Amino acid sequence: MCLIAFAWNVHPRWRLVLAGNRDEYHARPSAPLARWDDMPVIAGRDLEAGGTWLGVSTGGRCGVVTNVRDPRLPQVGLSRGLLVTDWLRGQPDATAHARALGGMAAGYRPFNLLTFDAHAGFYLGNRPAPRVQAVTPGLHGLSNADFNTPWPKTRQLMARLQAWLDEGKEDVAPLFAALADERPASDEQLPDTGIGRERERSLSAAFIRGPAYGTRASTVVLIGHAGSGRIIERRFGPDGRPDGQSDVAW
């Protein structure tokens, strides 16, 4: 994933409301959101490395990972997507998992990971050094920088999620509309991550449309306080062409 906003333990029905976009090269093979045959997971699947970028378990867990945008960081180590898969199928609760992963995090490619279960949520990162932070109840955002870094598109998605929460509606169409926003940030708001102003501008919108690289999936996750929920994925091909939708409840 490259853009996430989520509300943790603030909604009367949903303990977790999460909306996010996965930006990736269109040539990278992926399977659509579905129930997996080999474990109790509902997720899309990276057919190159075998993991996933965002998924839920039928027991009510959720995990999502982003990369870290910094050209100075070597992209070496284990695949980030395996972090989500291991969390969703593992036995430890979120607190024990966070403690254990903190000692192994340096062995993975640069990542930001969010994990949630019935009792707790955690942010885990490994650059510049491994760190673990409990997620407090409230509204949060994450992109390809540190947790809650106020990049323009992250702030905008958080604001639109807050508006959805304030309206108290169940219709998720406004969340998908927020994820489909193609307006770039103004130059004075752009972060400087070392990739150049033109590239920063092209990546500053929530939804990225391009022939080779762009938004591949927009996803909304709703998990209730009792553990049941729903995950909806809208997929896109080159130049933002719609490429199907999956909607799975458990």
Secondary structure as GFF3:
##gff-version 3
##sequence-region A 1 250
A	DSSP	beta_strand	3	8	.	.	.	ID=ss1
A	DSSP	beta_strand	14	25	.	.	.	ID=ss2
A	DSSP	beta_strand	30	35	.	.	.	ID=ss3
A	DSSP	beta_strand	41	46	.	.	.	ID=ss4
A	DSSP	beta_strand	54	57	.	.	.	ID=ss5
A	DSSP	beta_strand	62	67	.	.	.	ID=ss6
A	DSSP	alpha_helix	81	89	.	.	.	ID=ss7
A	DSSP	alpha_helix	94	102	.	.	.	ID=ss8
A	DSSP	three_ten_helix	105	107	.	.	.	ID=ss9
A	DSSP	beta_strand	111	116	.	.	.	ID=ss10
A	DSSP	beta_strand	121	125	.	.	.	ID=ss11
A	DSSP	beta_strand	131	134	.	.	.	ID=ss12
A	DSSP	beta_strand	138	142	.	.	.	ID=ss13
A	DSSP	alpha_helix	152	167	.	.	.	ID=ss14
A	DSSP	alpha_helix	173	179	.	.	.	ID=ss15
A	DSSP	three_ten_helix	187	189	.	.	.	ID=ss16
A	DSSP	alpha_helix	197	202	.	.	.	ID=ss17
A	DSSP	beta_strand	213	224	.	.	.	ID=ss18
A	DSSP	beta_strand	229	236	.	.	.	ID=ss19
A	DSSP	three_ten_helix	238	240	.	.	.	ID=ss20
A	DSSP	beta_strand	242	249	.	.	.	ID=ss21
###
